[in-house]
């Protein structure tokens, strides 16, 4: 157990630490949100590319069998 000489100073120190941790938590949430948005964007782009490739594949197959 740590003995505190001045309880008011310890309260102020702990409050500052709580505020610092709250700011860090907000920063991490924002970073997480940005990363999730990026993953969602990349997923949409990948689905669009796959769809385009599937359409091209169907077009080429149709052309091959029906010249």
Secondary structure, DSSP 8 states (H G I E B T S, - for coil): ----S-HHHHHHHHHHHHHHHHHHHHHHHHHHHHHHHHHHHHHHHHHHHHHHHHHHHHHHHHHHH--
